[in-house]
Amino acid sequence: MPKIETRQMYPSALPAYLKEQFHFPVLLPQAAVASLCSMDEPMAVQLRLSPTAFRAPLFVWLPDIRPMQLLLLSGMEPAVENHTSADLRSNRTFLVWRPSDEQLEVRLDTWDLSKYLAGIESELAVVFVGPGHAVAVRITYSPDEAEALLADLQAAASSSGPNWRPWRIYSDEEMLGAEGQVDSPDSSVIVPRVATLAIGS
């Protein structure tokens, strides 16, 4: 099992955390933190130090989450799952955090995060941020565990996203029967939109 380390903090402490734990060469502006925490919708934010690439945690903003839910999310390893749309026309690969004690799951679209995930060698670093509370997570994998995670992602992606070919799996009758169906909203499932934030050097 990978080693999971967590650290609770106020969102305002995130710039110092980056500097201390990841040797981030510039201090993340408090204005960037305030901007993240003012968004109405869930977001997965990839930080990029401009003009050079720099490894940083993935920030996941969850505007309606409670502190206890953040703690439950942060204490678990994500699963790799494919999810097919109701009309069978699309299939996406996600990293999924699903605490057993909560009617809640957070799905991160790995197709949108492909560049971020490609840099994983032995550690997945994520910061879950909610109103007034943040939990930083560092999941450390052994070489075999990291290889297994990447293999799971590659295997799932081979039949999702642009690689999805539903007519190879479903009959014409099944495809026709599903045409026009839409996914029912589920308040317990959170799929943050992915964005990139560039920080000037």
C-alpha positions as CSV (number, residue, x, y, z in Angstrom):
1,M,0.0,0.0,0.0
2,P,1.3,3.5,-0.8
3,K,2.2,5.8,2.1
4,I,-0.3,8.6,2.6
5,E,0.7,11.8,4.5
6,T,-1.8,14.6,5.2
7,R,-1.4,18.1,6.5
8,Q,-4.3,20.4,7.5
9,M,-4.0,24.1,7.1
10,Y,-5.9,27.3,6.3
11,P,-6.0,28.1,2.6
12,S,-4.0,31.3,3.4
13,A,-1.1,29.0,4.4
14,L,-0.8,27.4,0.9
15,P,1.9,29.8,-0.4
16,A,4.2,29.0,2.5
17,Y,3.4,25.3,2.2
18,L,4.5,25.2,-1.4
19,K,7.7,27.1,-0.5
20,E,8.5,24.8,2.4
21,Q,7.5,21.4,1.1
22,F,8.1,21.7,-2.7
23,H,10.8,24.4,-2.7
24,F,8.6,26.4,-5.0
25,P,10.9,29.2,-6.3
26,V,8.3,32.0,-6.0
27,L,5.7,32.6,-3.4
28,L,2.2,31.8,-4.7
29,P,0.3,35.2,-4.6
30,Q,-2.4,35.3,-2.0
31,A,-4.6,36.8,-4.7
32,A,-4.3,33.5,-6.6
33,V,-5.5,31.6,-3.5
34,A,-8.4,34.1,-3.0
35,S,-9.3,33.8,-6.6
36,L,-9.4,30.0,-6.3
37,C,-11.5,30.1,-3.2
38,S,-14.1,32.5,-4.7
39,M,-15.1,30.2,-7.6
40,D,-18.6,29.0,-7.5
41,E,-17.9,25.6,-9.2
42,P,-15.4,22.8,-8.3
43,M,-12.0,23.2,-10.0
44,A,-8.9,21.1,-10.4
45,V,-6.1,23.7,-10.8
46,Q,-2.7,22.8,-12.2
47,L,0.0,25.3,-11.3
48,R,2.6,26.2,-13.8
49,L,5.6,28.4,-13.1
50,S,6.2,30.6,-16.1
51,P,8.3,30.4,-18.2
52,T,9.8,27.2,-16.8
53,A,8.0,24.0,-15.9
54,F,7.9,23.2,-12.1
55,R,6.3,20.3,-10.3
56,A,3.6,21.4,-7.9
57,P,0.6,19.7,-6.2
58,L,-2.7,19.6,-7.9
59,F,-5.2,21.9,-6.2
60,V,-8.8,20.7,-6.0
61,W,-11.3,23.4,-5.0
62,L,-14.6,22.0,-3.6
63,P,-16.8,25.0,-2.7
64,D,-19.6,23.0,-0.9
65,I,-17.5,20.5,1.0
66,R,-17.2,20.2,4.8
67,P,-13.9,19.9,6.7
68,M,-14.7,16.3,7.8
69,Q,-15.3,15.3,4.2
70,L,-12.0,16.8,3.2
71,L,-10.3,14.7,5.8
72,L,-12.0,11.5,4.6
73,L,-11.0,12.3,1.0
74,S,-7.4,13.0,1.9
75,G,-6.9,9.7,3.8
76,M,-7.5,7.4,0.8
77,E,-5.8,6.3,-2.3
78,P,-7.7,7.2,-5.5
79,A,-9.0,4.4,-7.8
80,V,-8.8,4.4,-11.6
81,E,-12.2,4.1,-13.3
82,N,-13.9,4.5,-16.6
83,H,-17.3,6.0,-16.8
84,T,-19.6,5.7,-19.8
85,S,-22.2,8.4,-20.7
86,A,-25.9,7.4,-20.7
87,D,-26.0,7.7,-24.5
88,L,-22.9,5.4,-24.8
89,R,-21.2,8.0,-27.0
90,S,-18.4,8.9,-24.6
91,N,-16.3,7.2,-22.0
92,R,-13.8,9.0,-19.8
93,T,-11.1,7.8,-17.4
94,F,-11.1,9.3,-13.9
95,L,-9.1,9.2,-10.7
96,V,-11.8,8.6,-8.1
97,W,-11.8,9.4,-4.4
98,R,-14.8,7.7,-2.8
99,P,-14.9,7.7,1.0
100,S,-16.7,4.6,2.3
101,D,-18.4,6.6,5.1
102,E,-19.8,9.4,2.9
103,Q,-22.3,9.7,0.1
104,L,-19.6,11.5,-1.9
105,E,-17.1,10.9,-4.6
106,V,-14.7,13.2,-6.4
107,R,-13.7,12.4,-10.0
108,L,-10.7,14.0,-11.7
109,D,-10.7,13.6,-15.5
110,T,-7.3,12.1,-16.3
111,W,-7.6,13.0,-20.0
112,D,-7.7,16.7,-19.0
113,L,-4.9,16.0,-16.5
114,S,-2.7,13.9,-18.8
115,K,0.3,16.2,-18.8
116,Y,0.2,16.5,-15.0
117,L,-0.1,12.7,-14.5
118,A,2.6,11.9,-17.0
119,G,5.1,13.5,-14.5
120,I,4.2,11.1,-11.7
121,E,7.2,8.9,-10.8
122,S,6.8,8.0,-7.1
123,E,4.4,10.7,-5.6
124,L,1.0,12.0,-6.2
125,A,0.5,15.4,-4.5
126,V,-3.0,16.9,-4.2
127,V,-4.4,19.7,-2.1
128,F,-8.1,19.5,-1.4
129,V,-9.4,23.0,-0.6
130,G,-12.8,23.9,0.9
131,P,-14.2,27.1,2.4
132,G,-11.8,28.0,5.2
133,H,-10.0,24.7,5.2
134,A,-7.4,22.8,3.2
135,V,-5.8,19.4,3.4
136,A,-2.5,18.6,1.6
137,V,-2.0,15.0,0.6
138,R,1.2,13.3,-0.5
139,I,0.8,9.7,-1.7
140,T,4.2,8.1,-2.0
141,Y,4.4,5.0,-4.2
142,S,7.1,2.3,-4.4
143,P,8.5,1.8,-7.9
144,D,6.2,-1.2,-8.4
145,E,3.2,0.7,-7.1
146,A,3.9,3.7,-9.3
147,E,4.3,1.4,-12.3
148,A,1.0,-0.3,-11.5
149,L,-0.8,3.0,-11.2
150,L,0.5,4.2,-14.6
151,A,-0.3,0.8,-16.1
152,D,-3.9,1.1,-14.8
153,L,-4.2,4.6,-16.2
154,Q,-2.9,3.5,-19.6
155,A,-5.1,0.5,-19.7
156,A,-8.2,2.5,-18.9
157,A,-7.3,5.3,-21.3
158,S,-6.8,2.7,-24.2
159,S,-10.6,2.4,-24.3
160,S,-11.7,5.9,-23.3
161,G,-11.6,9.5,-24.5
162,P,-10.7,9.6,-28.3
163,N,-10.0,5.8,-28.1
164,W,-13.6,5.0,-27.3
165,R,-15.3,2.9,-30.0
166,P,-18.7,2.1,-28.6
167,W,-19.8,0.3,-31.8
168,R,-17.2,-2.4,-31.1
169,I,-18.9,-3.2,-27.8
170,Y,-22.6,-2.4,-28.3
171,S,-25.0,-3.5,-31.0
172,D,-26.7,-1.1,-33.4
173,E,-29.9,-1.8,-31.4
174,E,-28.2,-0.8,-28.1
175,M,-26.7,2.3,-29.6
176,L,-30.1,3.3,-31.1
177,G,-31.8,2.6,-27.8
178,A,-29.4,4.8,-25.8
179,E,-29.5,7.7,-28.3
180,G,-30.5,11.0,-26.8
181,Q,-30.3,9.7,-23.2
182,V,-28.6,12.1,-20.8
183,D,-26.8,11.4,-17.5
184,S,-28.9,12.0,-14.4
185,P,-27.5,14.7,-12.1
186,D,-26.1,13.1,-8.9
187,S,-25.3,15.6,-6.1
188,S,-22.9,13.1,-4.5
189,V,-20.6,13.0,-7.5
190,I,-18.3,16.0,-8.0
191,V,-16.3,16.3,-11.3
192,P,-14.2,19.5,-11.1
193,R,-13.4,21.4,-14.2
194,V,-9.7,21.4,-15.0
195,A,-7.8,24.7,-15.4
196,T,-4.1,25.8,-15.5
197,L,-2.8,28.7,-13.5
198,A,0.5,30.3,-14.7
199,I,2.5,32.0,-12.0
200,G,5.0,34.6,-13.2
201,S,8.6,34.2,-12.1
